[in-house]
Amino acid sequence: MSTPVVIDTDPGVDDAVALWWALTSPAVDVVALTTVHGNVDVDLAAANALRIVHAAGRPDVPVALGEAGPIGPAPVTGHPLWIHGRDGLGEIDLPPAPVAPIDEPAAALLRRLVDARPGELTVVTLGPLSNLARVLAEDPSWSTRVGRLVVMAGSVGEGGNATAAAEANVAHDPDALAAVLAATWSEPPLLIGLDATHEATLGAAEVALCGEHRTPAAAFCDGPLRFYRSAVGGPTGETACHDLLAVLTLEHPDVVHAEELPVAVDTAGGPAWGATVVDRRRFGPPAPGFARWCVARHADVGRYRAAARALFGG
């Protein structure tokens, strides 16, 4: 049986790869996409999500516009165009999709879909958590009806990638993560941060395979990945495609190695503003301000790359 999921996203190159995998996997039933500010502004995020669902042959998947900015102060407010390009997709300049976002705002759609199927839907967030924070502000009990929550955000020991301390999705809205951490969930959410995504990289072989355009996903993702790799690829050409790892857990939970740990976020506005704080001492109850989540510490790079190769026709 496929897993029904709503994906909250800010496409973004790595979002695009993740969405292609989710939209074409028989193990995943993408019920809707909600978009949020982050890698690009929210209007471009929605336009890119529509481009992806159209190219993937999934016009049945609704796309909803979400929050245009953080719910509170944030250390990072700009968009990393040098990583994702001015169009968010590696400057491939695709024409607009022949479809439009739905009229229903993202927060309303998230509430309606989860409330209609309590305990069934998985929510995966690939961008800042502003949309979820908005839902929780309107209905704090909503979290108890989400079946499972997977969050691509944060860092335990890797430091930040948007600031010295903060991972990008947190840096764009630390208060939103604080609201999500404070909520009551039906089971501990899974936090997938830089510790795992910096291990789960695309190597030269995966990037070369993508360039052969054996599948529609490869043909779409080739240009974006080449742009992205030129900006963030490591010295050996390995490239962290963060969001792909998050969606892969829907079919392959053991692609990450996680442990339940207390998690908090720094919202104080100092040098560590936006840092995720994980208590690894493993004794006693969580301190005030911490929530017990499952935290991905490592990733199975072999399984990750095998999934990428399958997506690209290998």
Salt bridges, closest charged atoms under 4 A:
ASP60 OD2 - ARG58 NH2 2.97
GLU67 OE1 - ARG134 NH2 3.27
GLU91 OE2 - ARG86 NE 3.96
ASP93 OD1 - ARG86 NH1 2.94
GLU104 OE1 - ARG112 NH2 2.82
ASP115 OD1 - ARG145 NE 2.76
GLU120 OE1 - ARG117 NE 3.06
GLU138 OE1 - ARG111 NH1 3.57
ASP139 OD2 - ARG111 NH2 3.82
ASP139 OD2 - ARG145 NH2 2.65
GLU158 OE1 - HIS198 ND1 2.71
GLU199 OE2 - HIS298 ND1 2.77
GLU206 OE1 - ARG305 NE 3.91
GLU206 OE2 - ARG309 NH1 2.68
GLU212 OE1 - ARG214 NE 2.75
ASP222 OD2 - HIS213 NE2 2.78
ASP222 OD1 - ARG226 NE 3.08
GLU238 OE2 - ARG305 NH2 3.14
GLU251 OE2 - HIS252 NE2 3.89
ASP254 OD1 - ARG303 NH1 2.62
GLU259 OE1 - ARG282 NH2 2.98
GLU259 OE2 - ARG297 NH1 3.17
ASP279 OD2 - ARG281 NH2 2.76
